[in-house]
Amino acid sequence: MAPTNSAETRTDITVDRATAELAAPVDISVLVPVKDEVASLEQLTDEIARTLDARPADDVAGEAWEVIFVDDGSSDGSWEEILRLSTRDSRIRGLRLRRNFGKSSALAAGFAASTGRVIVTLDGDLQDDPAEIPGMIARLAGPVDLVAGHKANRRDPLGKRLPSKVFNRVTGMVTGLKLHDHNCGLKVARREVFARTPLYGEMHRYFAAISHAQGFRVVEQPVNHRPRQHGHSKFGFERYARGGLDLLTILSLTRYTHRPAHLFGGVGVVMGLAGFGILAYLSALWLFTDQAIGDRPLLILGVLLMLLAMQLISLGLLAEMITNREVSREDPLRYVAEVADPPAGSQPDGAGQPSEDAPATDGVHASTLTTPSGAEPDGTAPAVS
């Protein structure tokens, strides 16, 4: 057998171990997308381990955890460092993407490989403080599905803070979810939130908004934010141009997913009314003043608006038919948060009167359908009893 170098051997071992342990569920999965952060990984790993191993009695006592680093096309040796860390601690796992696909794809890959009932995301540049994780997890004990971090004292340059304020304000207006920091990398959520919320393109920026639109309960919590210690920011102003287009996508996903005819038809009706008004005006000129209208640019505009209106309305109706077909395949219980079941052993008695033999209880008990332990490792909802 031909000899293999140590890097190849360690890669094989890591992949084999990750595959073998994929079915072993844990309580907390920490997802860390990585792009050229080799100098930060060891310190970040140590901080996460200290935080989760501390196990404060009111938060994560006795819970198993894992960290999944997702190397998103790094070129600085980040993958080799991930391999070293995973050899040192079996709770550290790694995924290496074939090239740089973006943060959303990295998070999606990390979630697919995770087994935790609670999912934590944070950036790999040490600016997110792992010490905030237990407090955020504790909030999931209440009627909360996703806790989004808010960098209250943000340690970034002014050129990054000001555009972020505008972005968050506009995103709140469009989506209806008012958060100070939609794009904070530190988030904690129940597993079902990630299972039900698509991650692709640049959609990680709007993860909280999309989750909110699907009926999940989202809250915000101030978190410590630290200055960057190593490397350089991946921030670029070209992201705002892409983010603007993504915001239009979010508008359609959060408000018109199940009624596309209202989106296309609404725009079509406005164009149709404008076109009709223009053509009515020109027709009146031709009928009552005998003026020629055939060479007027306004005539072309009116006809064009009417044609566009018919196309948009037709597109909306076609989208409604496609939506109706897709909705018929969806799980009707996907929006259910809790289920009220009769107490065990109770029997129906006449017209809603309590039975004399029924247990001593008043009303019904509520069983939670969407809980950290209520979702299967693959993210599917449990059966309703």
CORURUR-V864634 format. One record per backbone hydrogen bond with DSSP energy under -0.5 kcal/mol. CO is the residue of the C=O (numbers start at 1). NH is the residue of the N-H. If there is no record, write none. Layout:
BEGIN
co=CO nh=NH
co=CO nh=NH
END
This chain:
BEGIN
co=5 nh=9
co=6 nh=10
co=7 nh=11
co=8 nh=12
co=9 nh=13
co=10 nh=14
co=11 nh=15
co=12 nh=16
co=13 nh=17
co=14 nh=18
co=15 nh=19
co=16 nh=20
co=17 nh=21
co=18 nh=22
co=19 nh=22
co=21 nh=24
co=23 nh=25
co=26 nh=117
co=27 nh=118
co=28 nh=66
co=29 nh=31
co=29 nh=120
co=30 nh=32
co=30 nh=68
co=31 nh=122
co=32 nh=70
co=33 nh=124
co=34 nh=72
co=37 nh=40
co=37 nh=41
co=40 nh=44
co=41 nh=45
co=42 nh=46
co=43 nh=47
co=44 nh=48
co=45 nh=49
co=46 nh=50
co=47 nh=51
co=48 nh=52
co=49 nh=53
co=50 nh=54
co=51 nh=55
co=56 nh=59
co=56 nh=61
co=60 nh=63
co=64 nh=27
co=64 nh=28
co=66 nh=30
co=67 nh=69
co=67 nh=93
co=68 nh=32
co=69 nh=71
co=69 nh=95
co=70 nh=34
co=70 nh=72
co=71 nh=73
co=71 nh=97
co=77 nh=81
co=78 nh=82
co=79 nh=83
co=80 nh=84
co=81 nh=85
co=82 nh=86
co=83 nh=87
co=84 nh=88
co=85 nh=89
co=89 nh=92
co=91 nh=67
co=91 nh=93
co=93 nh=69
co=95 nh=71
co=95 nh=97
co=99 nh=101
co=102 nh=106
co=103 nh=107
co=104 nh=108
co=105 nh=109
co=106 nh=110
co=107 nh=111
co=108 nh=112
co=109 nh=113
co=110 nh=114
co=111 nh=114
co=115 nh=26
co=117 nh=191
co=118 nh=29
co=119 nh=189
co=120 nh=31
co=121 nh=187
co=125 nh=229
co=127 nh=226
co=128 nh=130
co=129 nh=132
co=130 nh=133
co=132 nh=136
co=133 nh=137
co=134 nh=138
co=135 nh=139
co=136 nh=139
co=137 nh=140
co=138 nh=141
co=139 nh=142
co=142 nh=144
co=145 nh=190
co=146 nh=148
co=146 nh=219
co=147 nh=188
co=148 nh=221
co=150 nh=152
co=150 nh=223
co=151 nh=154
co=152 nh=154
co=154 nh=156
co=157 nh=160
co=157 nh=161
co=158 nh=162
co=160 nh=164
co=161 nh=165
co=162 nh=166
co=163 nh=167
co=164 nh=168
co=165 nh=169
co=166 nh=170
co=167 nh=171
co=168 nh=172
co=169 nh=173
co=170 nh=174
co=171 nh=175
co=172 nh=176
co=176 nh=178
co=177 nh=179
co=181 nh=184
co=185 nh=187
co=186 nh=149
co=187 nh=121
co=188 nh=147
co=189 nh=119
co=190 nh=193
co=190 nh=194
co=191 nh=195
co=192 nh=196
co=193 nh=197
co=196 nh=198
co=200 nh=203
co=201 nh=104
co=202 nh=205
co=203 nh=206
co=204 nh=207
co=206 nh=210
co=207 nh=211
co=208 nh=212
co=209 nh=213
co=210 nh=214
co=211 nh=216
co=212 nh=215
co=216 nh=218
co=217 nh=145
co=217 nh=146
co=219 nh=148
co=221 nh=150
co=223 nh=152
co=224 nh=129
co=236 nh=239
co=237 nh=240
co=237 nh=241
co=238 nh=242
co=239 nh=243
co=240 nh=244
co=241 nh=245
co=242 nh=246
co=243 nh=247
co=244 nh=248
co=245 nh=249
co=246 nh=250
co=247 nh=251
co=248 nh=252
co=249 nh=253
co=250 nh=254
co=251 nh=255
co=251 nh=256
co=252 nh=256
co=256 nh=259
co=259 nh=262
co=259 nh=263
co=260 nh=264
co=261 nh=265
co=262 nh=266
co=263 nh=267
co=264 nh=268
co=265 nh=269
co=266 nh=270
co=267 nh=271
co=268 nh=272
co=269 nh=273
co=270 nh=274
co=271 nh=275
co=272 nh=276
co=273 nh=277
co=274 nh=278
co=275 nh=279
co=276 nh=280
co=277 nh=281
co=278 nh=282
co=279 nh=283
co=280 nh=284
co=281 nh=285
co=282 nh=286
co=283 nh=287
co=284 nh=288
co=285 nh=289
co=285 nh=291
co=293 nh=296
co=296 nh=299
co=296 nh=300
co=297 nh=301
co=298 nh=302
co=299 nh=303
co=300 nh=304
co=301 nh=305
co=302 nh=306
co=303 nh=307
co=304 nh=308
co=305 nh=309
co=306 nh=310
co=307 nh=311
co=308 nh=312
co=309 nh=313
co=310 nh=314
co=311 nh=315
co=312 nh=316
co=313 nh=317
co=314 nh=318
co=315 nh=319
co=316 nh=320
co=317 nh=321
co=318 nh=322
co=319 nh=323
co=320 nh=324
co=321 nh=325
co=322 nh=326
co=323 nh=327
co=324 nh=328
co=326 nh=329
co=326 nh=330
co=327 nh=330
co=330 nh=332
co=331 nh=334
co=333 nh=336
co=337 nh=369
co=337 nh=370
co=339 nh=341
co=339 nh=367
co=341 nh=365
co=343 nh=346
co=349 nh=353
co=350 nh=352
co=355 nh=358
co=359 nh=361
co=361 nh=363
co=365 nh=341
co=365 nh=367
co=366 nh=368
co=367 nh=339
co=369 nh=371
co=371 nh=374
co=371 nh=375
co=374 nh=382
co=376 nh=379
co=380 nh=376
co=383 nh=385
END
